[in-house]
Amino acid sequence: MQKLSYLALLLCFTLLCLQAAAQTTTYNELIWSDEFEGEGALNPTWWGYDLGNGDNGWGNRELQSYTNQLANVRQSDGKLVIEALKQNGNWTSGRVKTQGKFGFTYGRVEFRAKLAPGVGTWPALWMLGESITTKGWPACGEIDVMEYVDRLPGKVQAALHTPSSFGNTQNVGSTQVPDATTAFHVYAAEWSPNDIKFYVDNTLYYTYAPAVKDARTWPFTEDQFLIMNIAVGGNMGSESTLESNGLKNGIDPRLTSTRMEVDYVRVYQQFKELTLTGPAIVRPAAQNLTFKTSRLANATYTWTLPSGATVVSGGNSPEVVVNWGNRSGQVRVEVQHNGQTYSKTMTVKTKTVPSGTSFLLEGFSPFPTTQLTTSGGTFELSQAPEALKIKYQVTTPANLPNVLYELENPIDMTGYPVLAAAVKTFNKSRKVSLRLDLMDAAGKVTGGNQVFSLAPLIDDGEFYTYYFNYQPLFGTGSGQVNPEEISKIRLLVNYGFLGSAGQDTLWLDHFSLLPAVPTLPNRASHVAATLAATGVKIDWQDNAANEQGFKVFKASQSHGDYTQIASLPANTRTFTDAAGTREAFYKVQGFNASGNADFSNIATVAGVISGVREEQLARQVVVYPNPAANRFFLRLPANLKIKAVRLFNASSQEVPLVVSFERGEKSTAEVQPTSVLPSGLYLCQIETENTVFTKRLLIQNQLL
């Protein structure tokens, strides 16, 4: 029996200890604060205003009218000043709140304040439930952290208003603070699921903990927002001996102004997990970036940054200011607190900022395997010479079959809203339809009535460059695509309600960005040659509305030396070569005042030359380094005879070169431009005895 009693006593003691431990909460992480370090108006991100006289003096028969004027509410010298003023017999004052901007459930709130003096005044630091707009008062709950009326000098009180006790509430505690109006003190409330405790300078003076917690006694389970104000007169503030005409207007007649100063407002919660916030995407060399982690008392902080990034201030603090470099990388913080080590890491990407007349986003050589994903259909992605080959089968167009290309770093398209896509297809299924969408870092996608559809689709088996200006699709404000953080390009294939099931193949040569749609004409396409009674008739499709004319070229070999044989006016679509033969090859080039378009496909009486035959050879020729600073090299098969190496800029202007060959098991050609080239995309044309093919080269004079 004695043993049983001892065990029962031990069990009770243990339960009491566990209950006490459960009810003791340490609020040691600063989750929000305003230190009022600015001058003038309050930070609108956090603070709003109650204005006017309210309902019958805010329900308390008060006399003041609340304004948002600097005379009544302002930041000054690192403090919030709320000032009540009497002018022409009328009182104005200020009431500020974080409603809809900041609220919290459970934690510790601190106001460091010097209270407003004057008989008849009523300064308050308090909180209301965010549910006041749906449940009303007092069902929303009210926590008065501090109320003071100078008609009762030195008496500071806390109060709770609930459906079970409101208005002249019974849930009140008070303490004496003799210098409340002449010195700063910290007025705090600690709110847990079990109770609400009230402090002055960390001295506990009142606890609210009803035995039964229900909607009537404990409406304190949801977010509360902060309020600070000075009321004048009213049910609580008015001095009865000075009242007249049955009004709550008992105010010292000599009083014309009074002010409350607040040094800071801080909200703490229980530390559970280290947080780390800051910009996830930054510009190269961005200045004064702020990264924040959990603010813990008596903790030490160690920050680690990527190469090129430097700490400006706050190295051993929860908030660090950083000047960024040019590379993406990880920001890491390590925190030592109460003998424990915590760490948190976030990846920060440095956005790409385009430059030059044309900026190459992706050349698809080599094949960017990790940046490509597919969905909605069966896709086979492979490396073709200088291009990405996409072989697909679509059975359900409504599933939005697509290839998604994710950029290595987000790109800022603000000044470069035009996307150029070089695509080729034979469209053997006669069902190919393509569309390109942009997606920003938040996942928002361009669309609407204007979309980048590759139409009319050019399916002559040669690469055709499509241009589209996304500027009208970006827009501004919430829900719009952010052009400063474009992260993905989505290629939709045979998609949507009107899409068609089928299979086919297409090739992607490159994605580029431009400041504007080029003024050069689009290339002519579908060039075909047929024998006619008077020679060889050449027909083509005109894909431009801005050409001034066409040039027709002729050669004896498909990729031999072409000679111009005709210059024709705009909108021409046919030409007959009186001297043409079955063995001749032809291509067409549009032109205008800005220059020449790309050449068309090559045509002969035997059919259209698709370029497939040179694919095997093109694979064996390598341009390196790429990007290059200026000089570059060609690695060639030993038996390949090169007739010429030529280099063209984005405007199709040829660049003078010095080329030297070194023969061996694998031949090498050193290519040296005769002058330093501007950074940008260039085309290296390599002519052999039987063919001509092109390699892309990116020149970057200042490589990172």
C-alpha positions in Angstrom: 0.0 0.0 0.0 2.8 2.4 0.9 4.6 1.5 -2.4 1.4 2.2 -4.3 1.0 5.6 -2.6 4.6 6.4 -3.4 4.2 5.5 -7.1 1.0 7.5 -7.3 2.7 10.5 -5.7 5.6 10.2 -8.1 3.2 10.0 -11.0 1.3 13.1 -9.9 4.5 15.0 -9.4 5.7 14.0 -12.9 2.5 15.0 -14.5 2.5 18.4 -12.8 6.1 18.9 -14.0 5.2 18.0 -17.5 2.1 20.2 -17.4 4.2 23.1 -16.1 6.8 22.5 -18.9 4.1 22.4 -21.5 2.7 25.7 -20.3 6.1 27.4 -20.3 6.9 28.8 -23.8 10.1 30.7 -24.7 9.4 33.4 -27.3 12.9 33.9 -28.6 12.6 34.5 -32.4 11.9 38.0 -33.5 9.5 37.6 -36.5 8.5 41.2 -37.1 9.4 44.6 -35.9 9.2 48.3 -36.7 12.0 50.4 -35.2 10.6 53.6 -36.7 14.0 54.6 -38.2 12.6 56.8 -41.0 11.3 60.3 -41.0 7.8 61.5 -41.8 5.0 59.1 -42.8 4.9 55.5 -41.5 5.9 52.5 -43.7 2.7 51.8 -45.7 3.7 48.2 -46.1 2.9 47.6 -42.4 0.6 50.4 -41.3 -2.8 51.8 -42.2 -5.0 54.3 -40.5 -8.4 54.6 -38.9 -9.9 57.9 -39.9 -12.7 60.1 -38.8 -14.9 60.0 -35.7 -16.1 56.4 -35.9 -19.5 55.3 -34.6 -20.4 57.6 -31.7 -16.8 58.3 -31.0 -15.5 54.8 -31.9 -18.3 53.4 -29.7 -16.7 55.0 -26.6 -18.1 58.5 -26.8 -14.7 59.9 -27.6 -14.2 63.4 -28.8 -11.2 63.2 -31.2 -11.2 62.8 -35.0 -8.5 60.6 -36.3 -6.4 61.7 -39.2 -3.3 60.5 -41.2 -1.7 64.0 -41.1 1.9 64.3 -40.0 0.8 66.7 -37.3 -1.0 63.7 -35.6 1.1 60.7 -36.8 4.7 60.6 -37.9 8.1 59.1 -37.5 10.7 61.4 -36.0 14.2 60.8 -34.5 13.8 57.0 -34.5 10.4 57.0 -32.8 6.7 56.9 -33.7 4.9 60.1 -32.5 1.2 60.1 -32.1 0.0 63.5 -31.1 -3.4 64.7 -30.0 -4.0 68.4 -30.8 -6.8 70.9 -29.9 -7.6 73.5 -32.5 -10.6 75.8 -32.5 -12.1 73.7 -29.7 -11.8 70.4 -31.7 -9.4 67.5 -31.0 -7.6 65.6 -33.7 -5.4 62.5 -33.0 -3.9 59.4 -34.7 -4.8 55.7 -34.7 -2.6 53.3 -36.7 -3.0 49.6 -37.3 -1.5 46.6 -39.1 -4.9 45.2 -40.1 -4.6 43.2 -43.3 -0.8 43.9 -43.4 0.6 42.0 -40.4 -1.0 39.7 -37.8 0.1 36.7 -35.7 -1.2 33.9 -33.5 0.6 33.2 -30.3 3.8 34.9 -29.3 5.2 37.9 -27.4 4.5 41.5 -28.4 6.5 44.4 -27.0 5.8 48.1 -27.2 8.6 50.4 -25.8 6.7 53.6 -25.2 6.5 56.9 -23.3 2.8 57.5 -22.6 0.8 60.7 -23.3 0.1 62.9 -20.2 -2.9 65.0 -19.6 -6.2 64.5 -17.7 -8.9 63.4 -20.1 -6.5 61.6 -22.5 -6.5 57.8 -23.1 -3.4 56.3 -24.9 -3.6 52.6 -25.8 -1.4 49.9 -27.2 -3.5 46.9 -28.1 -4.7 44.2 -30.6 -7.8 43.1 -32.3 -8.7 39.8 -34.1 -8.5 39.9 -37.9 -11.9 38.2 -37.9 -13.6 41.5 -36.8 -14.7 41.9 -40.4 -16.5 38.5 -40.4 -17.4 37.8 -36.7 -17.6 41.4 -35.4 -16.7 42.6 -32.0 -16.2 41.2 -29.3 -16.4 37.8 -31.0 -13.1 38.6 -32.7 -11.4 39.1 -29.3 -9.5 42.1 -28.1 -6.2 42.2 -26.2 -5.4 45.5 -24.6 -1.7 45.3 -23.8 -1.6 48.7 -22.2 -4.2 51.4 -21.4 -3.5 54.5 -19.5 -5.7 57.4 -18.3 -3.8 60.3 -16.7 -6.8 61.1 -14.4 -5.4 58.0 -12.5 -1.7 58.9 -12.4 0.8 56.1 -12.8 -1.8 53.3 -13.1 -1.3 51.1 -16.2 -3.8 48.4 -17.0 -4.3 45.4 -19.3 -7.7 44.2 -20.3 -9.4 41.4 -22.4 -12.7 41.8 -24.2 -14.5 38.6 -25.1 -18.2 37.7 -25.7 -18.4 36.6 -22.0 -17.0 40.0 -20.7 -16.7 43.1 -22.8 -17.2 46.9 -22.6 -16.9 47.4 -18.8 -14.9 44.1 -18.8 -14.1 42.1 -15.6 -10.9 40.7 -17.2 -8.6 43.5 -16.1 -5.2 43.7 -14.4 -3.2 46.8 -13.4 0.1 47.9 -12.0 1.8 51.2 -11.0 4.3 52.9 -13.3 4.9 56.3 -11.6 7.0 57.7 -14.5 4.9 56.3 -17.4 4.6 59.7 -19.0 8.2 60.8 -18.6 10.2 57.7 -19.2 10.2 54.8 -21.7 9.0 51.4 -20.5 8.4 48.1 -22.3 4.8 47.0 -22.2 4.4 43.4 -23.3 1.9 40.5 -23.6 2.8 36.9 -24.0 0.0 35.0 -25.7 0.0 31.1 -25.7 -2.8 28.5 -26.2 -3.1 28.3 -22.4 -3.0 31.9 -21.2 -2.2 35.6 -21.9 0.4 37.2 -19.6 1.0 41.0 -19.2 4.3 42.6 -18.3 5.9 46.0 -17.7 9.7 45.8 -18.1 9.6 42.0 -17.9 7.7 42.1 -14.6 4.5 40.0 -14.7 1.5 41.7 -13.2 -1.6 40.0 -14.7 -2.5 36.6 -16.3 -5.7 35.7 -18.1 -6.3 32.0 -18.1 -10.0 31.0 -18.0 -10.7 27.5 -16.7 -13.1 26.9 -19.5 -11.9 28.0 -23.0 -14.6 28.3 -25.5 -15.8 30.9 -28.1 -17.2 33.0 -25.3 -14.2 33.1 -23.0 -11.3 32.4 -25.4 -11.7 33.9 -28.9 -7.9 34.0 -29.1 -7.1 31.2 -31.5 -6.7 33.3 -34.7 -4.5 36.2 -35.9 -4.6 39.5 -34.1 -3.3 42.8 -35.6 -1.7 45.7 -33.8 -3.2 49.1 -32.9 -1.8 52.3 -31.3 -3.7 55.4 -30.6 -4.5 58.3 -28.3 -8.2 58.8 -27.5 -9.5 62.1 -25.9 -12.3 61.9 -23.4 -14.7 59.0 -23.8 -16.1 56.4 -21.4 -12.7 55.6 -19.9 -10.6 58.8 -20.5 -13.1 61.4 -19.4 -12.7 63.0 -15.9 -16.2 63.1 -14.4 -15.6 66.3 -12.4 -14.9 68.2 -15.7 -17.8 66.9 -17.7 -20.6 69.1 -19.0 -24.0 68.7 -20.8 -24.0 64.9 -20.1 -21.0 64.4 -22.4 -17.8 62.4 -21.8 -15.8 65.6 -22.3 -14.0 65.8 -19.0 -10.6 67.1 -20.2 -8.2 69.5 -18.5 -9.2 72.9 -20.1 -5.6 74.0 -20.1 -4.6 71.0 -22.3 -4.0 71.8 -26.0 -1.7 68.9 -27.0 -0.3 65.7 -25.8 1.9 63.0 -27.4 2.8 59.3 -27.0 6.2 58.2 -28.3 6.9 54.6 -29.3 10.5 53.5 -29.7 9.7 50.2 -31.2 7.2 47.4 -31.7 8.5 43.8 -31.8 6.8 40.5 -32.1 8.5 37.3 -31.0 7.5 33.6 -31.4 9.0 30.3 -30.4 12.0 29.3 -32.4 11.3 26.0 -34.2 13.3 26.1 -37.5 15.9 28.4 -39.0 14.5 30.6 -41.8 16.4 32.3 -44.6 14.9 34.9 -46.9 16.3 37.1 -49.6 16.1 37.6 -53.4 16.3 34.3 -55.2 17.1 36.0 -58.5 19.5 39.0 -58.8 21.1 41.1 -61.5 24.9 40.7 -62.1 26.8 43.0 -59.7 23.6 43.9 -57.8 24.2 46.2 -54.9 22.8 46.2 -51.3 20.9 43.0 -51.4 19.4 42.0 -48.0 19.3 38.4 -46.7 17.6 37.7 -43.4 17.5 34.7 -41.0 15.8 34.0 -37.7 16.6 36.7 -35.1 17.6 34.8 -31.9 18.7 36.3 -28.6 22.4 35.8 -27.7 23.2 34.0 -31.0 26.2 34.2 -33.3 25.8 34.3 -37.1 28.2 33.2 -39.8 27.4 33.9 -43.4 29.0 32.2 -46.5 28.6 33.7 -50.0 29.5 32.6 -53.5 32.7 33.8 -55.1 32.5 37.4 -56.1 29.8 38.4 -53.5 30.9 40.5 -50.6 29.4 41.5 -47.2 28.6 45.2 -46.9 27.3 45.1 -43.4 25.8 42.8 -40.8 28.3 40.0 -41.0 27.6 38.6 -37.5 23.9 39.4 -37.4 20.6 38.0 -38.5 20.5 40.5 -41.4 23.3 40.9 -43.9 23.6 43.4 -46.7 25.5 42.0 -49.7 27.0 43.3 -53.0 26.6 40.5 -55.5 29.1 39.3 -58.1 28.4 37.8 -61.6 27.8 34.2 -60.7 24.9 32.2 -59.3 25.6 30.3 -56.1 24.4 29.6 -52.6 24.0 31.9 -49.6 24.4 30.0 -46.3 24.0 31.1 -42.7 25.2 29.1 -39.7 23.8 30.1 -36.3 25.1 29.1 -32.8 22.4 29.3 -30.2 22.2 27.8 -26.7 24.9 25.3 -27.5 23.2 24.2 -30.8 24.3 24.8 -34.4 21.7 25.5 -37.0 22.3 26.2 -40.7 20.2 27.1 -43.8 21.1 27.5 -47.4 19.3 29.1 -50.4 20.3 29.1 -54.0 20.5 32.5 -55.7 20.6 32.7 -59.4 22.2 35.6 -61.3 19.9 36.6 -64.1 21.3 37.0 -67.6 21.2 40.5 -69.1 21.3 40.4 -72.9 23.6 42.6 -74.9 24.5 43.2 -78.6 22.2 43.3 -81.6 21.3 39.6 -81.2 21.8 37.5 -78.1 22.1 33.8 -78.3 20.0 32.0 -75.7 20.6 28.4 -76.7 22.4 26.9 -79.7 21.5 23.3 -78.9 25.0 22.1 -79.5 25.8 20.4 -77.3 22.4 18.9 -76.6 21.3 20.5 -73.2 19.9 17.2 -71.8 19.3 18.4 -68.2 17.4 21.5 -69.3 14.8 19.7 -71.4 11.7 17.9 -70.3 8.7 16.7 -72.1 5.0 15.9 -71.3 1.7 15.2 -72.9 3.0 13.0 -75.6 5.9 10.7 -76.6 9.0 12.6 -77.5 12.5 11.4 -78.6 15.1 14.1 -78.2 18.5 13.7 -79.9 21.5 15.6 -81.1 21.6 16.5 -84.7 24.4 18.5 -86.4 24.2 21.9 -84.7 20.6 21.3 -83.7 18.2 19.5 -81.5 16.1 16.9 -83.2 12.6 16.3 -81.8 10.7 13.2 -83.0 7.3 13.0 -81.5 4.0 11.1 -81.4 0.9 12.8 -80.1 -2.3 10.8 -79.4 -4.2 13.3 -77.2 -3.7 16.9 -78.2 -5.8 18.1 -75.3 -3.0 17.0 -72.9 -0.9 20.0 -74.3 2.0 17.9 -75.5 5.2 20.1 -75.2 8.9 20.3 -74.8 10.0 22.5 -72.0 13.4 24.2 -72.1 14.6 25.6 -68.8 17.2 28.3 -69.0 20.3 27.8 -66.9 19.7 31.2 -65.4 16.6 33.4 -65.7 17.0 36.1 -68.3 15.9 39.7 -68.3 13.9 40.4 -71.5 12.9 43.9 -70.6 15.0 45.5 -73.4 15.0 42.3 -75.5 11.3 41.3 -75.9 11.7 39.6 -79.3 12.4 35.8 -79.4 13.9 34.3 -82.5 13.4 30.6 -83.1 15.1 28.8 -85.9 13.1 25.7 -86.7 12.9 23.3 -89.6 10.5 20.5 -90.5 9.4 18.5 -93.6 5.9 18.3 -92.1 5.4 14.9 -93.6 2.3 14.3 -91.5 0.8 17.6 -92.8 -0.3 18.1 -89.1 2.6 20.0 -87.6 1.5 23.0 -85.5 3.8 24.7 -83.1 3.6 27.5 -80.5 6.2 29.0 -78.1 5.3 30.4 -74.7 7.5 32.1 -72.1 7.3 31.2 -68.4 8.7 33.4 -65.6 10.3 32.3 -62.3 6.9 32.3 -60.6 5.4 30.0 -63.2 3.3 32.5 -65.0 2.9 31.9 -68.7 2.4 34.2 -71.7 -0.8 33.5 -73.6 -4.2 35.1 -74.2 -5.3 36.3 -77.7 -1.7 36.9 -78.8 0.5 33.9 -78.9 3.7 32.9 -80.7 2.4 30.4 -83.2 4.9 29.4 -85.9 2.6 30.3 -88.7 2.7 30.2 -91.6 4.7 27.1 -91.0 7.6 26.9 -93.4 8.2 23.2 -94.1 10.7 23.1 -96.9 13.3 21.1 -94.9 15.5 24.1 -94.2 15.8 26.2 -91.0 13.5 29.2 -91.0 13.8 31.9 -88.3 10.5 33.0 -86.7 10.3 36.2 -84.7 7.8 37.3 -82.1 7.6 40.4 -79.9 6.3 39.4 -76.4 6.2 42.9 -75.1 2.3 43.1 -75.3 2.1 39.9 -73.4 4.1 40.8 -70.4 1.8 43.5 -69.0 2.2 44.9 -65.5 0.8 44.1 -62.0 -0.4 41.0 -60.3 -0.9 37.9 -62.5 1.3 39.2 -65.4 4.4 37.6 -66.7 7.6 39.2 -65.3 9.9 40.0 -68.2 12.9 40.4 -65.8 12.8 36.7 -64.8 12.0 34.6 -67.8 13.0 31.1 -66.8 11.5 28.6 -69.3 10.4 28.4 -73.0 7.6 26.0 -73.8 7.2 24.5 -77.2 3.7 23.2 -77.7 3.3 20.5 -80.4 0.0 19.6 -82.1 -1.7 21.0 -79.0 -5.1 21.9 -77.8 -8.8 21.7 -78.8 -8.1 22.0 -82.5 -4.8 20.0 -82.4 -4.3 16.8 -84.3 -3.0 13.4 -83.3 0.0 12.3 -85.3 3.7 11.9 -85.4 6.5 13.8 -87.1 10.0 15.3 -86.7 11.3 18.8 -86.3 14.6 20.4 -85.6 15.5 23.4 -83.3 18.6 25.3 -84.4 18.7 28.1 -81.8 16.8 30.5 -79.6 17.9 34.2 -79.7 16.7 37.5 -78.2 16.6 40.8 -80.0 15.6 44.3 -79.0 13.2 44.5 -82.0 11.9 42.4 -84.9 14.6 42.7 -87.6 13.9 45.0 -90.6 15.5 42.4 -93.0 12.9 40.5 -95.0 12.1 36.9 -94.1 13.7 34.4 -96.4 11.9 33.0 -99.4 10.9 29.4 -99.1 9.7 26.3 -101.0 11.8 27.1 -104.0 11.2 24.6 -106.8 12.6 24.2 -110.2 10.9 22.6 -113.2 11.7 22.3 -116.9 9.8 24.6 -119.2 9.7 25.1 -122.9 11.9 28.2 -122.6 14.4 26.8 -119.9 14.0 26.2 -116.2 11.1 27.8 -114.3 11.8 28.7 -110.6 8.9 29.3 -108.2 9.0 30.2 -104.5 6.9 31.5 -101.7 7.2 35.1 -100.5 7.2 35.2 -96.7 7.9 38.9 -96.3 5.9 42.1 -96.7 9.0 44.4 -96.5 11.3 43.2 -99.3 12.3 45.5 -102.1 13.1 42.7 -104.4 14.7 39.2 -105.0 18.0 37.9 -106.2 18.2 34.6 -108.0 21.4 32.6 -107.8 22.7 29.6 -109.9 25.4 27.0 -109.5 26.5 23.8 -111.2 26.8 22.0 -107.9 24.4 22.0 -104.9 26.9 23.6 -102.6 29.3 25.1 -105.2 29.9 28.7 -106.2 26.6 30.5 -106.8 26.4 33.4 -109.3 23.6 35.9 -109.3 21.6 35.7 -112.5 18.7 37.9 -111.9 17.4 40.8 -109.7 13.6 41.0 -109.5 11.0 43.4 -108.1 9.1 42.9 -104.8 6.3 40.4 -104.6 7.7 38.4 -107.6 7.2 34.6 -107.1 8.5 33.1 -110.3 11.5 33.4 -112.7 12.5 31.5 -115.8 16.2 30.9 -116.5 16.4 30.7 -120.3 19.9 29.1 -120.0 18.8 26.6 -117.3 19.4 22.9 -117.6 18.4 19.8 -115.6 21.8 19.9 -113.8 21.6 23.5 -112.5 20.9 24.4 -108.9 19.1 27.6 -107.7 18.5 29.6 -104.6 16.6 32.8 -104.0 17.4 35.7 -101.6 15.1 38.6 -100.7 16.6 42.1 -100.0 15.6 45.6 -98.9 17.4 48.7 -97.7 18.5 47.0 -94.5 20.3 44.2 -96.3 19.9 40.7 -97.6 17.6 38.0 -96.2 18.8 34.4 -95.5 19.1 32.3 -98.6 16.2 30.0 -99.5 16.4 26.3 -99.8 18.3 25.0 -102.8 16.3 23.7 -105.7 17.0 21.7 -108.9 14.9 20.1 -111.5 15.5 16.8 -109.7 13.9 18.2 -106.5 14.6 20.3 -103.4 18.0 19.9 -101.7 17.3 19.4 -98.0 20.8 19.5 -96.6 20.5 16.0 -95.1 23.6 14.8 -97.1 25.9 17.1 -95.3 24.7 16.2 -91.8 27.3 13.4 -91.4 30.1 15.6 -92.5 29.0 18.5 -90.3 29.2 16.3 -87.2 32.9 15.7 -87.8 33.9 19.4 -87.9 34.3 21.0 -84.5 34.7 24.7 -83.8 36.6 25.5 -80.5 36.8 27.2 -78.2 33.1 28.3 -78.4 32.6 30.9 -77.0 35.9 32.4 -78.2 37.6 35.6 -77.3 38.5 36.3 -81.0 40.8 33.6 -82.5 39.3 30.1 -82.9 40.1 26.7 -84.4 38.5 24.1 -86.6 39.1 20.4 -86.0 38.7 18.5 -89.3 38.9 15.0 -90.7 42.3 14.4 -92.2 41.0 13.7 -95.7 38.6 16.6 -95.8 39.7 19.2 -98.4 38.6 22.7 -97.5 38.2 25.2 -100.3 37.3 28.2 -98.1 36.5 29.4 -94.6 34.4 32.5 -94.3 32.9 34.3 -91.3 29.7 36.4 -91.3 28.2 38.6 -88.5 24.5 38.8 -87.6 24.0 41.3 -90.4 25.4 38.9 -93.0 28.5 41.0 -93.4 31.7 39.1 -94.1 34.6 39.4 -91.7 38.2 39.3 -93.1 40.2 36.3 -91.9 43.6 34.8 -91.9 43.4 31.0 -92.0 46.3 28.6 -91.6 46.1 24.7 -91.8 48.1 22.1 -89.9 47.7 18.6 -91.3 48.0 15.4 -89.3 45.9 12.5 -88.2 43.3 15.1 -87.6 43.7 18.4 -89.4 43.4 21.7 -87.6 42.7 25.1 -89.1 43.6 28.2 -87.1 41.2 31.1 -87.9 42.3 34.6 -86.9 40.1 37.7 -87.7 42.2 40.6 -89.0 40.6 42.8 -86.3 39.1 42.5 -82.9 35.4 41.5 -83.3 32.5 42.9 -81.4 30.8 40.4 -79.0 27.9 38.5 -80.6 26.8 35.6 -82.7 28.7 34.8 -85.9 28.3 32.2 -88.7 31.4 30.3 -89.9 30.9 29.0 -93.4 33.0 26.0 -94.4 33.2 25.1 -98.1 34.5 21.8 -99.3 34.7 20.4 -102.8 31.2 19.1 -102.7 29.2 21.0 -100.1 29.0 24.1 -97.9 27.8 24.0 -94.2 27.7 26.5 -91.4 28.8 26.5 -87.8 27.7 29.0 -85.2 30.3 30.8 -83.1 29.8 33.1 -80.1 32.4 35.8 -79.7 32.8 37.2 -76.2 35.7 39.5 -75.9 35.4 39.7 -72.1 34.8 36.2 -70.9 33.8 35.8 -67.2 
